[in-house]
Amino acid sequence: MNKKQITLLLLISVSICIAFVLPRVIEEPLFTIKENLIESNLPVPQLTPSQLAEKQKYRLASQELLAQIITTRDSLDSRGVTKWGESVFFESFKLIEIGDQLYLDTKYQQAMVSYNLALDRLRELEITAEATLEASIKSGLKSILQGEVYEAREHAQTAITIAPENLQATSLLKRSESLPEVLEHFQNATKHQDSGKLNLAERYYKLALELDDNFTPARTALKKVSKKIQGRDFQSLMSLGWDKLGKNQFQGARNAFLSARTLDESKISVDKALLQLETRQQHFEVTKKMELASKLESDEKWAEALHIYNDLILLDDTLVQPRVKKINALIRSDMDRQTNAVLASPLALANQKTYIEAKVLLDNLLGIADNGVNTPKLSGQIRDLEKLLERSQTATEVILQSDGQTEVTLLRVSKLGVFARKTVSLRPGKYSILGARTGFRDILIEFTVDIGSNNVPIDIRCSETI
């Protein structure tokens, strides 16, 4: 215990004695003094009742002042006044000591003056405490920002001593305690940032802020380095996108551009890049599809080529080339369909109209061939159609057999009459032959004369009686 603390304890003890013990002691000595004065034959002034009452009043007032002094002193003591207001605090105790002496001398009114001065000093300290608290917090925050570890701790200790429950003081103390580690992370971050290691710098700035979220230098620096990282990553993604686009890797380019947009939606360069991507991809796809359609034309797969041209026109009706190519593909596709239909149903040529249409079709195919188109498929179609048309008009002998009693009629051709066996020449097609005999049920037979095949004899006779 140092000298000042011992002195303070002695002063407090004396004050307590004055406040609570001395009044009882003094009341009786008033008479003792009187007796002694009488015994010593000294002249003693006699106090009137009003004077005694006045002294009693000032004595009680002095005691009340002492009670206020003790309350204020204890409050200041709990706030560590000796650390921030020591001189004024001990000055107030000197005034209390003077007041105590005056009190002992029963000079209560004069004691009150000294006590009031002491109480004023203590109350000034209370006001000073608030100002000191505010100044300590302000200075502590400034020291933290300037990286002054020792000063920050001193200011924090002063603030927490004055107001242990104050949230700002508590926060300041916590921040001052973590400041060394915060500064270490901050310095590491700055070092990495200076060497271009932005991601490491960002990591250490975040570590500093995890310890002290209000450390403004780290927050400001983190914002800047994060923006640099964002800009770097944005440019990297844009470069990747353009590289992918140059290689016609459209999905990869799109992914890169869209990722860049997530980093900075305000960049119009992303929108321009995506627009160029769509234009280039469409041009690329049109070119590829036109190449495929051209190959299909070479293979005379006209229906498939036509389908591609239609798709391209639906995709962009301003495309000229697909529209031009579609005209020829449509004609050739239709001719292809007609040719295949005729070749698949040769007996249909028995119909004169169908035969004429097939002849026109053949002439059109020959016209195409005459224009320099000479593909295996076209040549084959012309050859097969010519042969089919020729054979469709070549009659074939058909043998008819009967019983010599049945009247036979080849419908839409001629009446053949009654016979046992007859040979007729018929062109390929479908026919109906009718047999009739009195007393017997008529009979109708339908048969087909195929192209280039031997026909089985046809037996027609009425054998079912009525």
C-alpha positions as CSV (number, residue, x, y, z in Angstrom):
1,M,0.0,0.0,0.0
2,N,1.6,3.3,-1.1
3,K,1.7,6.6,0.9
4,K,-1.2,8.2,-0.9
5,Q,-3.5,5.3,-0.2
6,I,-2.6,5.3,3.5
7,T,-3.3,9.0,3.6
8,L,-6.6,8.5,1.9
9,L,-7.6,5.8,4.4
10,L,-6.7,8.0,7.4
11,L,-8.7,10.9,6.0
12,I,-11.7,8.7,5.4
13,S,-11.4,7.3,9.0
14,V,-11.2,10.8,10.4
15,S,-14.3,11.9,8.4
16,I,-16.3,9.0,9.7
17,C,-15.3,9.8,13.3
18,I,-16.3,13.4,12.7
19,A,-19.6,12.5,11.2
20,F,-20.8,9.9,13.6
21,V,-18.7,9.8,16.8
22,L,-17.8,13.4,17.5
23,P,-21.3,14.8,17.7
24,R,-22.0,12.7,20.7
25,V,-18.7,13.6,22.3
26,I,-19.1,17.3,21.8
27,E,-22.6,17.6,23.2
28,E,-21.4,16.8,26.7
29,P,-18.0,18.6,26.7
30,L,-20.0,21.9,26.2
31,F,-20.8,21.6,29.8
32,T,-17.4,20.3,30.8
33,I,-15.8,23.3,29.1
34,K,-18.1,25.5,31.1
35,E,-17.1,23.9,34.4
36,N,-13.4,24.0,33.6
37,L,-13.8,27.6,32.7
38,I,-15.5,28.3,35.9
39,E,-12.9,26.4,37.8
40,S,-10.1,28.3,36.1
41,N,-12.0,31.5,36.7
42,L,-11.8,32.3,32.9
43,P,-14.6,34.4,31.4
44,V,-16.9,32.1,29.3
45,P,-19.4,33.5,27.0
46,Q,-22.8,32.2,27.6
47,L,-24.7,31.0,24.4
48,T,-28.3,31.9,24.2
49,P,-30.8,29.2,23.3
50,S,-31.1,30.6,19.8
51,Q,-27.3,30.5,19.4
52,L,-27.3,26.9,20.5
53,A,-30.1,26.1,18.1
54,E,-28.1,27.7,15.3
55,K,-25.0,25.8,16.1
56,Q,-27.1,22.6,16.2
57,K,-28.5,23.5,12.8
58,Y,-25.0,24.0,11.2
59,R,-23.7,20.9,12.9
60,L,-26.5,18.8,11.3
61,A,-26.0,20.5,7.9
62,S,-22.3,19.6,8.1
63,Q,-23.1,16.0,8.8
64,E,-25.5,16.0,5.7
65,L,-22.7,17.5,3.6
66,L,-20.3,14.8,4.9
67,A,-22.8,12.1,3.9
68,Q,-23.0,13.5,0.4
69,I,-19.2,13.7,0.2
70,I,-18.9,10.1,1.3
71,T,-21.5,8.9,-1.3
72,T,-19.8,10.9,-4.1
73,R,-16.3,9.8,-3.0
74,D,-17.3,6.1,-3.1
75,S,-18.9,6.5,-6.5
76,L,-15.7,8.1,-7.9
77,D,-13.5,5.6,-6.1
78,S,-15.4,2.8,-7.8
79,R,-14.7,4.5,-11.1
80,G,-11.0,4.5,-10.6
81,V,-10.7,8.2,-10.0
82,T,-7.1,8.0,-8.9
83,K,-6.1,7.0,-12.4
84,W,-7.6,9.9,-14.2
85,G,-8.4,12.7,-11.6
86,E,-5.9,12.1,-8.7
87,S,-4.8,15.7,-8.1
88,V,-8.4,17.1,-7.8
89,F,-9.5,14.1,-5.8
90,F,-6.8,14.6,-3.2
91,E,-7.3,18.3,-3.3
92,S,-10.9,17.6,-2.2
93,F,-9.6,15.6,0.7
94,K,-7.5,18.5,1.9
95,L,-10.6,20.6,1.9
96,I,-12.4,17.8,3.9
97,E,-9.5,17.8,6.4
98,I,-9.7,21.5,6.9
99,G,-13.5,21.2,7.3
100,D,-12.9,18.4,9.9
101,Q,-10.6,20.6,11.9
102,L,-13.1,23.4,11.9
103,Y,-15.8,21.0,12.8
104,L,-13.7,19.8,15.8
105,D,-13.4,23.4,16.8
106,T,-17.3,23.6,16.6
107,K,-17.0,26.1,13.8
108,Y,-19.7,24.4,11.9
109,Q,-20.6,27.2,9.5
110,Q,-17.0,27.6,8.5
111,A,-16.6,23.8,8.2
112,M,-19.6,23.7,5.9
113,V,-17.8,26.2,3.6
114,S,-14.8,23.8,3.4
115,Y,-17.1,20.8,2.9
116,N,-19.0,22.5,0.2
117,L,-15.8,23.3,-1.6
118,A,-14.7,19.7,-1.3
119,L,-18.1,18.5,-2.6
120,D,-17.9,20.9,-5.5
121,R,-14.5,19.4,-6.4
122,L,-15.9,15.9,-6.2
123,R,-18.9,16.8,-8.4
124,E,-16.5,18.4,-10.9
125,L,-14.8,15.1,-11.0
126,E,-18.1,13.4,-11.7
127,I,-18.6,15.7,-14.7
128,T,-14.9,15.2,-15.6
129,A,-15.5,11.4,-15.5
130,E,-18.1,11.6,-18.3
131,A,-15.9,13.9,-20.3
132,T,-12.9,11.6,-19.7
133,L,-14.9,8.6,-20.6
134,E,-15.9,10.2,-23.9
135,A,-12.4,11.4,-24.6
136,S,-10.9,8.0,-23.7
137,I,-13.2,6.2,-26.0
138,K,-12.6,8.7,-28.8
139,S,-8.8,8.6,-28.3
140,G,-8.9,4.8,-28.0
141,L,-10.7,4.5,-31.3
142,K,-8.2,6.8,-33.0
143,S,-5.3,4.8,-31.6
144,I,-6.8,1.6,-32.9
145,L,-7.1,3.1,-36.4
146,Q,-3.5,4.3,-36.2
147,G,-2.3,1.0,-35.0
148,E,-1.1,2.3,-31.6
149,V,-1.4,-0.8,-29.4
150,Y,-0.2,0.6,-26.1
151,E,-2.1,3.8,-26.4
152,A,-5.3,2.0,-27.4
153,R,-5.0,-0.3,-24.3
154,E,-4.4,2.7,-22.0
155,H,-7.4,4.6,-23.2
156,A,-9.6,1.4,-23.1
157,Q,-8.5,0.7,-19.5
158,T,-9.4,4.3,-18.5
159,A,-12.8,4.0,-20.2
160,I,-13.6,0.6,-18.7
161,T,-12.4,1.8,-15.2
162,I,-14.8,4.8,-15.4
163,A,-17.7,2.9,-16.8
164,P,-17.4,-0.9,-16.5
165,E,-20.9,-1.5,-17.9
166,N,-20.6,1.0,-20.8
167,L,-21.0,-0.9,-24.1
168,Q,-18.6,1.4,-26.0
169,A,-16.0,1.0,-23.3
170,T,-16.4,-2.8,-23.3
171,S,-16.1,-2.8,-27.1
172,L,-13.1,-0.6,-27.0
173,L,-11.3,-2.9,-24.5
174,K,-12.1,-6.0,-26.6
175,R,-10.8,-4.3,-29.8
176,S,-7.7,-3.0,-28.1
177,E,-6.9,-6.6,-26.8
178,S,-7.3,-8.1,-30.3
179,L,-5.4,-5.2,-32.0
180,P,-2.0,-6.9,-32.2
181,E,-3.4,-9.9,-34.0
182,V,-5.5,-7.6,-36.2
183,L,-2.4,-5.6,-37.2
184,E,-0.5,-8.8,-37.9
185,H,-3.2,-9.9,-40.4
186,F,-3.5,-6.5,-41.8
187,Q,0.3,-6.2,-42.5
188,N,0.3,-9.7,-44.1
189,A,-2.6,-8.7,-46.3
190,T,-0.8,-5.5,-47.4
191,K,2.4,-7.4,-48.1
192,H,0.5,-9.9,-50.3
193,Q,-1.4,-7.2,-52.0
194,D,1.8,-5.3,-52.9
195,S,3.2,-8.6,-54.4
196,G,0.1,-9.1,-56.5
197,K,-1.2,-12.0,-54.5
198,L,-4.7,-10.6,-54.3
199,N,-6.5,-13.7,-53.1
200,L,-4.2,-14.1,-50.2
201,A,-4.5,-10.4,-49.4
202,E,-8.3,-10.8,-49.4
203,R,-8.0,-13.7,-47.1
204,Y,-5.9,-11.9,-44.5
205,Y,-8.1,-8.8,-44.6
206,K,-11.0,-11.0,-43.8
207,L,-9.1,-12.6,-40.9
208,A,-8.5,-9.2,-39.5
209,L,-12.1,-8.2,-39.8
210,E,-13.2,-11.5,-38.1
211,L,-11.3,-10.3,-35.1
212,D,-12.4,-6.6,-35.4
213,D,-15.3,-6.0,-37.7
214,N,-15.0,-2.2,-37.2
215,F,-11.3,-2.0,-38.2
216,T,-11.8,0.6,-41.0
217,P,-8.4,0.2,-42.7
218,A,-9.0,-3.5,-43.2
219,R,-12.5,-2.9,-44.4
220,T,-11.5,-0.2,-46.8
221,A,-8.6,-2.2,-48.1
222,L,-10.7,-5.4,-48.4
223,K,-13.2,-3.4,-50.6
224,K,-10.5,-2.3,-52.9
225,V,-8.7,-5.6,-53.2
226,S,-12.1,-7.4,-53.7
227,K,-12.8,-5.0,-56.5
228,K,-9.5,-5.7,-58.1
229,I,-10.1,-9.4,-57.8
230,Q,-13.5,-9.0,-59.4
231,G,-12.1,-6.9,-62.2
232,R,-9.3,-9.5,-62.8
233,D,-11.7,-12.4,-62.7
234,F,-14.1,-10.5,-65.0
235,Q,-11.4,-9.9,-67.6
236,S,-10.3,-13.5,-67.3
237,L,-13.8,-14.9,-67.9
238,M,-14.3,-12.5,-70.8
239,S,-11.0,-13.6,-72.4
240,L,-12.0,-17.2,-71.9
241,G,-15.4,-16.5,-73.5
242,W,-13.8,-14.9,-76.6
243,D,-11.3,-17.7,-76.9
244,K,-14.2,-20.3,-76.8
245,L,-16.1,-18.2,-79.3
246,G,-13.2,-18.1,-81.7
247,K,-13.1,-21.9,-81.6
248,N,-16.9,-22.1,-82.2
249,Q,-17.4,-23.6,-78.7
250,F,-20.6,-21.7,-78.2
251,Q,-21.8,-23.2,-74.9
252,G,-18.4,-22.8,-73.3
253,A,-18.3,-19.2,-74.5
254,R,-21.9,-18.6,-73.2
255,N,-21.0,-20.0,-69.8
256,A,-17.9,-17.8,-69.5
257,F,-19.8,-14.6,-70.5
258,L,-22.7,-15.4,-68.1
259,S,-20.2,-16.0,-65.3
260,A,-18.6,-12.7,-66.0
261,R,-22.0,-11.0,-65.8
262,T,-22.5,-12.4,-62.2
263,L,-19.4,-10.5,-61.3
264,D,-20.5,-7.2,-62.8
265,E,-24.0,-6.8,-64.2
266,S,-23.3,-3.2,-65.1
267,K,-20.8,-4.1,-67.8
268,I,-22.4,-3.6,-71.2
269,S,-19.5,-5.5,-72.8
270,V,-21.1,-8.7,-71.6
271,D,-24.4,-7.9,-73.4
272,K,-22.4,-7.1,-76.5
273,A,-20.5,-10.3,-76.2
274,L,-23.6,-12.4,-75.8
275,L,-25.2,-10.7,-78.8
276,Q,-22.2,-11.4,-80.9
277,L,-22.2,-14.9,-79.7
278,E,-25.8,-15.4,-80.7
279,T,-25.2,-13.9,-84.1
280,R,-22.1,-16.0,-84.7
281,Q,-23.7,-19.2,-83.5
282,Q,-26.7,-18.6,-85.7
283,H,-24.4,-18.0,-88.7
284,F,-22.4,-21.1,-87.8
285,E,-25.5,-23.3,-87.5
286,V,-26.9,-21.9,-90.7
287,T,-23.7,-22.6,-92.5
288,K,-23.5,-26.1,-91.2
289,K,-27.1,-26.9,-92.0
290,M,-26.7,-25.5,-95.5
291,E,-23.6,-27.7,-96.0
292,L,-25.7,-30.7,-94.8
293,A,-28.6,-29.8,-97.1
294,S,-26.1,-29.5,-100.0
295,K,-24.8,-32.9,-99.3
296,L,-28.3,-34.3,-99.1
297,E,-29.1,-32.8,-102.5
298,S,-26.0,-34.5,-103.9
299,D,-27.3,-37.7,-102.5
300,E,-30.7,-36.7,-103.9
301,K,-32.4,-36.9,-100.5
302,W,-34.6,-34.0,-101.5
303,A,-37.2,-34.4,-98.7
304,E,-34.5,-34.2,-96.0
305,A,-32.9,-31.2,-97.7
306,L,-36.3,-29.5,-98.0
307,H,-36.9,-30.1,-94.2
308,I,-33.6,-28.3,-93.4
309,Y,-34.4,-25.3,-95.6
310,N,-37.8,-25.0,-94.0
311,D,-36.2,-25.1,-90.5
312,L,-33.8,-22.4,-91.5
313,I,-36.5,-20.1,-92.8
314,L,-38.4,-20.6,-89.6
315,L,-35.3,-19.7,-87.7
316,D,-34.7,-16.5,-89.7
317,D,-37.1,-15.6,-92.5
318,T,-34.6,-13.0,-93.8
319,L,-32.2,-15.7,-95.0
320,V,-32.1,-15.6,-98.8
321,Q,-30.1,-18.7,-99.6
322,P,-32.5,-21.2,-98.0
323,R,-35.4,-19.6,-99.7
324,V,-33.7,-19.9,-103.1
325,K,-32.6,-23.5,-102.5
326,K,-36.0,-24.4,-101.2
327,I,-37.6,-23.9,-104.6
328,N,-35.5,-26.5,-106.4
329,A,-35.7,-28.9,-103.4
330,L,-39.4,-28.6,-103.3
331,I,-39.7,-29.5,-107.0
332,R,-37.3,-32.3,-106.8
333,S,-38.8,-33.7,-103.6
334,D,-42.2,-33.7,-105.2
335,M,-40.9,-35.4,-108.4
336,D,-39.1,-37.9,-106.1
337,R,-42.3,-38.7,-104.3
338,Q,-44.3,-39.1,-107.6
339,T,-41.6,-41.3,-109.1
340,N,-41.5,-43.6,-106.1
341,A,-45.3,-43.8,-106.1
342,V,-45.4,-44.9,-109.7
343,L,-42.7,-47.4,-109.3
344,A,-44.3,-48.8,-106.2
345,S,-47.8,-49.2,-107.9
346,P,-47.1,-50.2,-111.6
347,L,-50.6,-51.5,-112.1
348,A,-51.9,-47.9,-111.6
349,L,-50.6,-47.2,-115.1
350,A,-53.5,-49.2,-116.5
351,N,-55.4,-46.0,-115.8
352,Q,-54.9,-43.7,-118.8
353,K,-54.7,-40.5,-116.7
354,T,-52.1,-42.0,-114.4
355,Y,-50.2,-43.2,-117.4
356,I,-50.1,-39.7,-119.0
357,E,-49.0,-38.2,-115.7
358,A,-46.2,-40.7,-115.5
359,K,-45.1,-39.8,-119.0
360,V,-45.0,-36.2,-118.1
361,L,-43.0,-37.0,-115.0
362,L,-40.5,-39.0,-117.1
363,D,-40.2,-36.0,-119.5
364,N,-39.4,-33.8,-116.5
365,L,-36.8,-36.2,-115.2
366,L,-35.2,-36.3,-118.7
367,G,-35.2,-32.5,-118.8
368,I,-33.3,-32.4,-115.5
369,A,-30.8,-34.9,-116.8
370,D,-30.3,-32.9,-120.0
371,N,-29.4,-29.9,-117.8
372,G,-26.2,-31.6,-116.7
373,V,-27.6,-33.4,-113.6
374,N,-26.3,-36.9,-113.8
375,T,-26.6,-38.8,-110.6
376,P,-27.0,-42.6,-110.1
377,K,-30.3,-42.1,-108.4
378,L,-31.7,-39.9,-111.2
379,S,-30.4,-42.2,-113.9
380,G,-32.0,-45.2,-112.1
381,Q,-35.3,-43.5,-111.7
382,I,-35.4,-42.6,-115.4
383,R,-34.4,-46.1,-116.4
384,D,-37.0,-47.8,-114.2
385,L,-39.8,-45.4,-115.2
386,E,-39.1,-45.8,-118.9
387,K,-39.1,-49.6,-118.6
388,L,-42.2,-49.5,-116.5
389,L,-44.1,-47.3,-118.9
390,E,-43.2,-49.5,-121.8
391,R,-44.1,-52.7,-120.1
392,S,-47.3,-51.2,-118.8
393,Q,-48.5,-51.0,-122.4
394,T,-47.3,-54.4,-123.5
395,A,-50.2,-57.0,-123.7
396,T,-49.8,-60.4,-122.1
397,E,-51.7,-63.5,-123.2
398,V,-54.1,-64.8,-120.7
399,I,-55.7,-68.3,-121.0
400,L,-59.4,-68.6,-120.1
401,Q,-61.1,-72.0,-119.5
402,S,-64.8,-72.8,-119.4
403,D,-67.4,-75.6,-119.8
404,G,-68.7,-74.6,-123.3
405,Q,-72.1,-73.8,-121.7
406,T,-71.3,-70.7,-119.7
407,E,-71.7,-67.3,-121.4
408,V,-68.5,-65.4,-120.6
409,T,-68.0,-61.6,-120.6
410,L,-64.8,-59.7,-119.9
411,L,-66.2,-56.6,-118.3
412,R,-65.3,-53.3,-119.9
413,V,-63.4,-55.2,-122.6
414,S,-65.7,-57.5,-124.7
415,K,-68.2,-60.4,-124.7
416,L,-66.3,-63.7,-125.2
417,G,-69.3,-66.0,-125.5
418,V,-69.4,-69.7,-124.9
419,F,-66.1,-71.6,-125.1
420,A,-64.0,-74.4,-123.6
421,R,-60.7,-72.6,-123.9
422,K,-59.7,-69.2,-125.2
423,T,-56.6,-67.0,-125.2
424,V,-56.9,-63.2,-124.9
425,S,-54.2,-60.5,-125.0
426,L,-54.5,-58.1,-122.0
427,R,-52.3,-55.2,-120.9
428,P,-51.3,-55.3,-117.2
429,G,-54.0,-54.2,-114.9
430,K,-57.0,-55.4,-112.9
431,Y,-59.9,-57.1,-114.6
432,S,-63.3,-58.7,-113.9
433,I,-64.9,-61.6,-115.8
434,L,-68.6,-62.6,-115.6
435,G,-70.1,-66.0,-116.2
436,A,-73.8,-66.6,-116.8
437,R,-75.9,-69.8,-117.6
438,T,-79.6,-70.4,-117.5
439,G,-80.7,-72.3,-114.4
440,F,-77.4,-71.6,-112.7
441,R,-76.1,-68.9,-110.4
442,D,-73.9,-66.3,-112.1
443,I,-70.2,-66.2,-111.2
444,L,-67.8,-63.2,-111.1
445,I,-64.1,-63.5,-111.0
446,E,-61.6,-60.7,-110.5
447,F,-58.0,-61.2,-111.6
448,T,-54.8,-59.2,-112.1
449,V,-52.5,-59.2,-115.1
450,D,-49.0,-58.5,-113.8
451,I,-46.2,-56.9,-115.7
452,G,-43.7,-59.3,-117.0
453,S,-45.1,-62.4,-115.3
454,N,-46.7,-65.7,-116.5
455,N,-50.3,-65.6,-115.7
456,V,-52.1,-68.7,-114.4
457,P,-55.1,-69.9,-116.5
458,I,-58.4,-68.7,-115.3
459,D,-61.3,-71.1,-115.1
460,I,-64.8,-69.7,-115.3
461,R,-68.0,-71.8,-115.3
462,C,-71.4,-71.7,-113.7
463,S,-71.9,-74.9,-111.7
464,E,-74.3,-74.0,-108.9
465,T,-77.9,-74.7,-109.8
466,I,-80.6,-72.3,-108.8
